[in-house]
Amino acid sequence: MKHYETLRESYRPENVGVPTRILMIGESRPANGTFFYTADSNLFRYTNQAFAEAYGNVGSGTVFLKWFQQNGF
């Protein structure tokens, strides 16, 4: 469990507010072992797809997660 919290914290914006534009809050890690920040959950997959449609090529996997963080989400 600590691994997941450490991973989640690594992508948390330093300051919620400016420059963070949107804070997205998801449910706890699913029981089946998938997780947004390991890029293997439905939440990750559909979020990535929606952002790609809205913003163009935003990468996948950790590339998307870093883009997501660096762009204030």
Protein Blocks (a to p, Z undefined) as FASTA:
>chain_A
ZZmmmmmmmmpcfbgcjfbfbdcddddddfkopafklopafklmmmmmmmmmmnopnbea
jllmmmmmmnoZZ
